Amino acid sequence: MVPQAKLYAKGTAYEFLKRVELRSSLLVEAGHQKEGFRAVPFYQFRHLTFQEYLAAVAVVEGHYRNYSNEQSVLDALGRYIDAEEWKEVVPMAAVLARKRSEPLFRYLNNKCANAFNEWNAELMGRHNSEKYLSTPKVDAASLLLKCLADEAEAAPSTISESLRWIVLYTRLFQFDASWRQIASGPYGRELRDIAWELLKSEEYSRLLWLRNSFAAAAQIQFCIENGDDFEKQIQLLIVADSAGDEDLVAKALLTINGLVWGGRPFVEKFESMRRVRGIVEKYIKDEESLLVDAALWTWGLMNRHGEVVAENLGLLDTLVKIYERVDSGMSSVSFALDTVFGIPRSRWMPSVSENVRVKIINELGEIEKRHDVRSALCIAFYARDSFDDRIIVDALLKVDYVMSPGIERVVAQLNMSDDERKRILERAPTRESREGRRKKSAHQLRFRFKTT
């Protein structure tokens, strides 16, 4: 073999490197460095992944200047953790280091905690739409996400703390591939359970995206254990309701919402949902609780994808009472009221208190500053003895984008000029665009389960 090898070992090392560069681009000449009195070329891997992997190996095995046995992975990575070029190296190093990545996890957990606490303190006193739309941002959260998605190792208590931050920073990740990988992997159940505990806690219950986090995690776990057996989840809701266990009812409702939101088209589930409408409506009360919030979300989904049942006008009046009590921006009552627009305007005329009237006028008057005024628009539209059409039309003309899927029915029944009607409808989402966004959301939520 040696004589044969000599046939291929032609030329100098420099010529060999040039051949590699020209034929495969695995290595490329990156510049020159001084050796003695000569400037000689130096080479690097062309593809970034090679460089990132070798950098991670160097960090873990100590192939860098001034390395000592007392140093941890964190000592080598600390000053690079916030650097964009090292965002792939850090999780790779965490995986390669195995249990020695513990100090790195603790460091990232602390950075997440500090950033979240600062954000939380800054938002105290603001209305819900700002709390919902604003997200604490810190690179450490994204690094934690990738470390856990790659199943890097640390002590169980450290992993639990990291999962807690993954839940609290979920809106930052938008349920991306790494988040779904964690939710469907060995940490999936714990992620779901942590989301539930945070959702129930008084400290974090106002963070509206937590309900979506639990619903998404619960949906993924349900599909892993049961496939897409939607009827089984409906039966779990019926059993929980019969037992009078409000926690189980809330969990069942939120899991149903996750399945509807992230599963097959809703029309295939509507017949099952129709059977439990009475159960859902039973829990819509004028009180503040996670169960009421879950029921409002479920009721809104039933109306949005099925048909609005207008017989229970007392329930619609309850929605107005809830609106009066809560900060309506991006809340479940806002979502529920938005689906009421399918009811003929003549069918319901709520009686509004002075507090509600003032609140609606203020919200519609500040419509440019608020992300979500669906509740105010809905109540003002139906309470025609308390609000002139002009206030609704003026509000709709001020926004850049009309969110409500029922806006076509609203505009058709309001007194306005043809030009005003055209301008409003031009900014309204079409049925096709709404369906496209729904399908995209559903695909994102179920993609990971179907490919594992």
Residue pairs with C-beta under 8 A, 6 or more apart in sequence:
11 19
14 41
17 27
17 29
17 41
17 43
20 26
20 27
21 27
21 28
21 29
21 43
25 46
26 45
26 46
26 47
26 50
27 43
27 44
27 45
27 46
28 43
28 44
28 45
28 46
29 41
29 42
29 43
30 42
30 43
30 44
31 41
31 42
32 39
32 40
32 41
32 42
33 39
33 40
33 42
34 40
44 51
45 51
45 54
48 88
49 88
52 88
52 89
52 92
53 92
55 86
55 89
55 93
56 89
56 92
56 93
56 96
57 63
57 96
58 64
59 73
59 76
59 77
59 89
59 93
60 73
60 93
60 96
60 97
60 100
62 69
62 71
62 76
64 76
67 76
72 100
72 103
72 104
73 93
73 94
73 97
73 100
73 101
73 103
73 104
74 103
74 104
74 107
76 93
77 86
77 89
77 90
77 93
77 104
78 107
80 86
80 89
80 90
81 90
81 107
81 108
81 139
81 140
81 143
82 139
87 139
87 142
87 143
87 146
88 146
90 104
90 143
90 146
90 147
91 143
91 146
91 147
91 149
91 150
91 152
92 150
93 101
93 104
94 101
94 104
94 105
94 147
94 150
94 152
95 101
95 147
95 150
95 151
95 152
97 104
97 152
98 153
99 153
99 154
99 155
101 147
101 152
101 153
101 154
102 154
102 155
102 158
104 147
105 144
105 147
105 152
105 154
105 158
105 159
105 162
106 158
107 140
108 140
108 141
108 143
108 144
108 147
108 162
109 144
109 158
109 161
109 162
109 165
111 138
111 140
112 138
112 140
112 141
112 144
112 165
112 168
112 169
113 165
115 136
115 137
115 138
115 140
115 141
116 136
116 138
116 165
116 168
116 169
118 136
119 134
119 136
120 136
123 130
123 131
123 134
127 327
127 329
127 370
128 206
128 208
128 326
128 327
128 328
128 329
128 330
128 331
129 329
129 330
129 370
129 371
129 372
130 329
131 206
131 207
131 208
132 208
132 209
132 329
132 330
132 371
133 330
133 371
135 169
135 171
135 172
136 168
136 169
136 172
137 172
138 169
141 165
141 166
141 169
141 172
141 173
142 172
142 173
144 162
144 165
144 166
145 166
145 169
145 173
145 178
145 179
145 182
146 178
147 162
148 159
148 162
148 163
148 166
148 182
148 187
149 177
149 178
149 179
149 181
149 182
149 185
151 185
151 186
154 162
159 187
159 190
160 190
160 194
163 182
163 187
163 190
163 191
163 194
164 194
164 198
166 173
166 179
166 182
166 191
167 191
167 194
167 195
167 198
167 210
167 213
168 198
168 204
168 207
168 210
170 179
170 209
170 210
170 212
170 213
170 216
171 209
171 212
171 213
173 179
175 216
175 444
175 445
176 444
177 447
177 448
180 220
180 444
180 445
180 447
180 448
180 449
181 448
182 188
182 191
183 191
183 192
183 216
183 217
183 220
183 221
183 448
184 220
184 224
184 448
184 449
184 452
188 217
188 220
188 221
188 224
189 221
191 217
192 214
192 217
192 218
192 220
192 221
195 210
195 213
195 214
195 217
195 218
196 214
196 251
198 204
198 207
198 210
199 205
199 210
199 211
199 213
199 214
199 290
200 247
200 290
204 210
205 290
208 330
208 331
211 254
211 290
211 293
211 294
211 297
211 332
214 254
214 258
215 254
215 255
215 257
215 258
215 261
216 258
216 261
216 262
216 445
217 258
218 251
218 254
218 255
218 258
219 255
219 258
219 259
219 261
219 262
219 263
219 445
219 446
220 258
220 445
220 448
220 449
222 233
222 255
222 258
222 259
223 259
223 263
223 446
223 449
224 449
226 232
226 233
228 259
228 263
228 264
230 256
230 259
230 263
230 264
230 268
230 269
230 272
231 272
233 252
233 255
233 256
233 259
234 256
234 272
234 273
234 275
234 276
236 248
236 252
236 255
237 249
237 252
237 253
237 256
237 276
237 279
238 276
238 279
239 248
240 248
240 249
240 251
240 252
241 249
241 279
241 282
246 289
246 291
249 279
249 283
249 291
249 294
250 290
250 291
250 294
253 280
253 283
253 291
253 294
253 295
253 297
253 298
254 294
254 297
256 273
256 298
257 294
257 297
257 298
257 301
258 445
259 269
260 266
260 269
260 273
260 301
260 305
261 301
261 441
261 442
261 445
262 441
262 442
262 444
262 445
262 446
263 269
263 442
263 445
263 446
264 442
266 301
266 305
266 306
267 305
270 302
270 305
270 306
273 302
273 306
274 302
274 306
277 299
277 302
277 309
280 295
280 298
280 299
280 302
281 295
281 299
281 312
281 315
283 291
283 292
283 294
283 295
284 292
284 295
284 296
284 299
284 315
284 318
284 319
284 336
285 292
285 318
286 318
286 321
286 322
286 325
288 325
288 326
292 322
292 332
293 331
293 332
294 332
296 319
296 322
296 332
296 333
296 335
296 336
297 332
297 335
297 336
299 336
299 339
300 332
300 335
300 336
300 338
300 339
303 309
303 336
303 339
303 340
303 342
304 338
304 339
304 405
307 342
308 339
308 340
308 342
308 343
310 316
310 343
310 344
310 347
310 348
313 347
313 348
316 340
316 343
316 348
316 350
317 350
317 351
319 333
319 336
319 337
319 340
320 350
320 352
320 356
320 379
322 333
323 333
323 334
323 337
323 356
323 359
323 375
323 379
324 353
324 355
324 356
324 359
326 333
328 334
328 363
328 372
328 373
328 375
328 376
329 370
329 371
329 372
330 371
330 372
331 375
333 375
334 372
334 374
334 375
335 374
337 374
337 375
337 378
337 379
338 374
338 375
338 378
338 403
338 404
338 405
338 406
339 406
340 348
340 378
340 382
340 406
341 378
341 381
341 404
341 406
341 407
341 409
341 410
342 406
342 409
343 382
345 381
345 382
345 384
345 413
348 382
349 382
349 383
349 384
349 385
350 379
350 382
350 383
351 383
352 360
352 379
352 383
352 386
356 379
357 386
357 387
359 376
360 376
360 379
360 380
360 387
361 391
363 370
363 373
363 375
363 376
364 373
364 376
364 377
364 380
364 391
364 392
364 394
364 395
365 395
367 373
367 395
367 398
367 399
368 398
368 399
372 403
373 395
374 403
374 404
376 395
377 392
377 395
377 396
377 404
377 410
380 386
380 387
380 391
380 392
381 387
381 392
381 410
381 413
381 414
389 414
389 415
389 416
390 415
392 410
392 414
393 414
393 415
393 416
393 420
393 424
396 402
396 407
396 411
396 424
397 420
397 423
397 424
399 427
400 427
401 427
401 429
402 424
402 427
402 428
402 429
403 429
404 410
404 428
405 429
405 431
405 434
407 424
407 425
407 428
408 425
408 428
411 421
411 424
411 425
411 428
414 421
416 424
429 437
